[in-house]
Amino acid sequence: MSQVDPADIPVVILAGGKGTRIREASESLPKPMIDVGGKPIMWHIMKTYGAYGHRKFVLLLGYKAWTVKEYFLRYRENTSDFTVNLNNNETEFHGEYGSEDFEITMAYTGLNTLTGGRLSRASTYLADAPAFMLTYGDGLADIDIPALRDFHFGHGKIGTVTAVHPTSRFGELETDGTSVTDFSEKPDLNTGVVNGGYFMFNREFLEYTTDDDGEMLESDALQRLTKDGQLNYYLHKGFWRGMDTYREYVELNGLWDDGTAPWRVW
């Protein structure tokens, strides 16, 4: 497949999760709406893709879908200062409220539907796309999106998954006898790779999915694709963090607050 303008390549974001392991920050929110620096983590993901030319997004919604819909339906109110006159209900907005030229499709795909079923149920919104990106709505990375696209189009297979070195949740010790020679608090482990999300697929991948509630992207559709020899991996060696725990929530917010967020490429 030849190269395609990224503006014509939709980005699908799995945004239906409950975030039950991070309840301190998501008691009443869908997980992708948990804030990093005052904005939903999903907003950060969209801004990263937007920096590399993508402008079409398909959000696969489930738990508290209206929270996501309302945020974007009222995006101007959510992202700018304004003065409202309660007598006539007129609103005056102040300053810039965002320069995003995004086209966002919000697709409700079921409350308890698993990842593969969600994608299948939104396939109608991808019918005209020769290829699409897909990622989870709870992870941030400084992935070189153009390099990922080039890699995908170059190998000719249906799917590409980004592989990353996992991050240890425990401090790693280097020792010499009984002496500690180095201590790394949350090291990136170089002894293997894991699924880092940030997929790219040709449209044919939709034929590998079903709309069953229990259809998993990872253990069903991707397994079928792998058996057909149609999945390659793109190795990302840079920053990558999934926000699965409150500790990671604090870490990501700290990076943003310090001005050192690696994923901020816009």
C-alpha positions as CSV (number, residue, x, y, z in Angstrom):
1,M,0.0,0.0,0.0
2,S,1.3,3.4,-0.9
3,Q,1.6,6.2,1.5
4,V,-1.6,8.0,2.6
5,D,-2.0,11.5,3.9
6,P,-2.3,11.2,7.7
7,A,-5.3,13.5,7.6
8,D,-7.1,10.7,5.9
9,I,-6.0,8.0,8.4
10,P,-8.4,7.8,11.4
11,V,-7.2,7.3,14.9
12,V,-9.3,4.9,16.9
13,I,-9.1,5.2,20.6
14,L,-10.5,2.6,23.0
15,A,-12.3,4.8,25.6
16,G,-14.8,2.6,27.3
17,G,-12.9,1.4,30.3
18,K,-13.9,1.9,33.9
19,G,-10.4,2.3,35.5
20,T,-11.2,0.2,38.5
21,R,-7.6,0.0,39.5
22,I,-7.2,3.7,39.8
23,R,-10.3,4.7,41.7
24,E,-8.6,7.4,43.6
25,A,-8.7,9.5,40.4
26,S,-11.6,7.9,38.5
27,E,-14.4,7.3,40.9
28,S,-16.9,8.9,38.6
29,L,-15.0,9.1,35.3
30,P,-14.3,6.8,32.5
31,K,-10.6,6.0,32.6
32,P,-9.6,8.0,29.4
33,M,-11.1,11.1,31.1
34,I,-8.7,11.1,34.1
35,D,-6.8,14.3,34.0
36,V,-3.1,14.9,33.3
37,G,-2.3,18.5,33.9
38,G,-5.9,19.5,33.9
39,K,-6.8,17.8,30.6
40,P,-8.1,14.3,30.0
41,I,-5.3,11.8,29.2
42,M,-7.2,11.0,26.0
43,W,-6.8,14.7,25.0
44,H,-3.0,14.3,25.3
45,I,-3.1,11.2,23.1
46,M,-5.1,13.1,20.5
47,K,-2.8,16.1,20.6
48,T,0.2,13.8,20.0
49,Y,-1.4,12.3,16.9
50,G,-2.5,15.7,15.8
51,A,1.1,17.0,15.9
52,Y,1.9,14.4,13.2
53,G,-1.0,15.3,10.8
54,H,-3.9,13.2,12.1
55,R,-7.2,15.0,12.5
56,K,-9.9,12.3,12.4
57,F,-10.6,10.4,15.6
58,V,-13.1,7.6,16.4
59,L,-13.7,7.2,20.2
60,L,-15.0,3.8,21.2
61,L,-17.2,4.6,24.2
62,G,-18.8,2.5,27.0
63,Y,-18.7,3.4,30.7
64,K,-20.1,6.9,31.3
65,A,-20.1,7.6,27.6
66,W,-21.9,10.9,28.1
67,T,-19.0,12.3,30.1
68,V,-16.8,12.0,27.0
69,K,-19.5,13.3,24.7
70,E,-20.3,16.3,26.8
71,Y,-16.6,17.2,27.1
72,F,-16.2,17.5,23.4
73,L,-19.7,18.9,22.7
74,R,-18.8,21.7,25.1
75,Y,-15.2,21.8,24.2
76,R,-15.0,25.6,24.0
77,E,-16.6,26.0,27.5
78,N,-14.3,23.4,28.9
79,T,-11.1,25.0,27.6
80,S,-11.5,28.7,27.8
81,D,-12.5,31.6,30.1
82,F,-15.9,33.1,29.4
83,T,-18.4,35.6,30.8
84,V,-22.1,34.6,30.9
85,N,-24.9,37.0,31.2
86,L,-27.6,35.2,33.2
87,N,-30.3,37.7,32.1
88,N,-30.1,36.9,28.4
89,N,-27.9,33.7,28.5
90,E,-25.4,35.3,26.1
91,T,-21.8,34.1,26.5
92,E,-18.6,36.0,25.7
93,F,-15.5,33.8,25.3
94,H,-12.0,35.2,26.1
95,G,-8.7,34.4,24.4
96,E,-7.8,31.4,22.5
97,Y,-9.6,28.2,23.3
98,G,-7.7,25.7,21.2
99,S,-6.5,25.4,17.6
100,E,-7.4,21.8,17.1
101,D,-8.9,21.0,13.7
102,F,-10.2,17.7,14.9
103,E,-13.1,15.7,13.5
104,I,-14.3,13.4,16.3
105,T,-16.7,10.5,16.0
106,M,-18.0,9.3,19.3
107,A,-19.4,5.7,19.0
108,Y,-21.1,4.0,21.9
109,T,-20.0,0.4,21.7
110,G,-21.7,-1.1,24.8
111,L,-21.1,-0.9,28.5
112,N,-19.3,-4.2,29.0
113,T,-18.1,-4.9,25.5
114,L,-14.4,-6.0,25.3
115,T,-11.9,-4.4,23.0
116,G,-12.3,-6.5,19.9
117,G,-16.1,-6.1,20.0
118,R,-15.8,-2.4,20.4
119,L,-13.7,-2.1,17.2
120,S,-16.0,-4.3,15.2
121,R,-19.1,-2.2,16.2
122,A,-17.5,0.9,15.0
123,S,-16.4,-0.5,11.7
124,T,-18.9,1.5,9.8
125,Y,-17.0,4.7,10.7
126,L,-13.8,3.2,9.1
127,A,-15.4,1.9,5.9
128,D,-13.7,4.6,3.7
129,A,-10.3,4.5,5.3
130,P,-7.6,2.4,3.6
131,A,-5.8,2.2,7.0
132,F,-6.3,3.3,10.6
133,M,-4.4,3.8,13.8
134,L,-5.6,2.3,17.0
135,T,-4.5,2.8,20.6
136,Y,-5.7,2.5,24.2
137,G,-7.1,5.7,25.9
138,D,-4.8,5.4,29.0
139,G,-1.2,5.4,27.8
140,L,1.3,8.1,26.8
141,A,4.4,7.8,24.8
142,D,6.8,9.9,22.6
143,I,6.4,7.4,19.7
144,D,7.6,8.7,16.3
145,I,4.3,8.4,14.6
146,P,5.6,9.1,11.1
147,A,8.2,6.4,11.5
148,L,5.5,4.0,12.6
149,R,3.4,4.8,9.6
150,D,6.4,4.4,7.2
151,F,7.3,1.1,8.8
152,H,3.7,-0.2,8.5
153,F,3.3,0.8,4.8
154,G,6.8,-0.6,4.1
155,H,6.3,-4.2,5.3
156,G,3.1,-4.8,3.5
157,K,1.3,-6.8,6.1
158,I,-2.2,-6.1,7.6
159,G,-1.1,-5.1,11.1
160,T,1.6,-3.4,13.1
161,V,1.9,-3.4,16.9
162,T,4.3,-1.1,18.8
163,A,6.5,-3.1,21.0
164,V,8.0,-1.5,24.1
165,H,10.3,-2.6,26.9
166,P,8.2,-3.0,30.1
167,T,8.7,-0.8,33.1
168,S,9.3,-2.5,36.4
169,R,7.0,-1.5,39.3
170,F,9.8,-2.3,41.7
171,G,13.2,-0.8,42.3
172,E,15.9,-2.7,40.5
173,L,19.2,-3.4,42.3
174,E,22.6,-4.0,40.8
175,T,24.9,-5.7,43.2
176,D,28.5,-6.7,43.8
177,G,28.6,-9.3,46.5
178,T,26.5,-7.8,49.3
179,S,27.1,-4.2,48.1
180,V,24.5,-2.3,46.0
181,T,26.3,-0.7,43.1
182,D,23.2,0.9,41.4
183,F,19.6,1.5,42.3
184,S,16.9,2.3,39.7
185,E,13.5,3.2,41.0
186,K,11.4,2.3,37.9
187,P,13.7,1.0,35.3
188,D,12.8,0.1,31.7
189,L,13.6,-3.5,31.4
190,N,15.5,-4.6,28.3
191,T,14.9,-8.3,28.6
192,G,11.9,-8.5,26.4
193,V,9.1,-6.5,24.8
194,V,5.4,-6.1,25.5
195,N,2.4,-4.7,23.6
196,G,2.6,-0.9,23.9
197,G,-0.6,-0.2,22.0
198,Y,-0.2,2.3,19.2
199,F,-1.3,-0.1,16.5
200,M,-1.7,0.5,12.7
201,F,-3.9,-1.7,10.6
202,N,-5.1,-1.9,7.0
203,R,-8.8,-1.9,6.7
204,E,-8.8,-5.7,6.1
205,F,-8.1,-6.2,9.8
206,L,-11.8,-5.5,10.5
207,E,-12.6,-8.8,9.0
208,Y,-10.7,-10.5,11.8
209,T,-13.0,-9.0,14.4
210,T,-16.5,-9.9,15.6
211,D,-19.1,-7.8,17.4
212,D,-19.5,-10.2,20.3
213,D,-19.4,-8.6,23.7
214,G,-16.6,-11.0,24.7
215,E,-14.4,-10.5,21.7
216,M,-11.0,-9.4,22.8
217,L,-8.7,-7.5,20.5
218,E,-5.6,-9.0,22.1
219,S,-6.5,-12.7,22.6
220,D,-8.9,-13.1,19.7
221,A,-8.5,-10.8,16.6
222,L,-4.8,-10.3,17.0
223,Q,-4.2,-14.0,17.6
224,R,-6.1,-14.7,14.3
225,L,-3.9,-12.1,12.5
226,T,-0.8,-13.6,14.0
227,K,-1.7,-17.1,12.9
228,D,-2.0,-15.8,9.3
229,G,1.5,-14.2,9.5
230,Q,0.0,-10.7,9.1
231,L,1.3,-8.9,12.2
232,N,4.7,-7.1,12.5
233,Y,6.0,-5.1,15.4
234,Y,7.6,-1.7,15.5
235,L,10.1,-1.3,18.3
236,H,9.8,1.9,20.4
237,K,12.8,2.5,22.7
238,G,11.7,5.9,24.1
239,F,9.2,6.9,26.8
240,W,6.1,4.9,27.3
241,R,3.7,4.7,30.3
242,G,0.4,3.1,30.8
243,M,-1.7,4.8,33.6
244,D,-2.9,1.7,35.4
245,T,-2.3,2.8,39.0
246,Y,-2.6,5.9,41.1
247,R,1.2,5.9,41.3
248,E,1.5,6.2,37.5
249,Y,-1.2,8.9,37.6
250,V,1.0,10.9,40.0
251,E,4.1,10.3,37.9
252,L,2.5,11.5,34.7
253,N,1.1,14.6,36.3
254,G,4.5,15.3,37.8
255,L,6.2,15.2,34.4
256,W,3.6,17.5,33.0
257,D,3.8,20.0,35.9
258,D,7.6,20.0,35.7
259,G,7.5,20.8,32.0
260,T,9.4,17.5,31.2
261,A,6.5,15.5,29.6
262,P,8.2,13.5,26.8
263,W,5.0,13.0,24.9
264,R,4.4,16.8,24.6
265,V,5.4,17.2,20.9
266,W,2.9,19.9,20.0
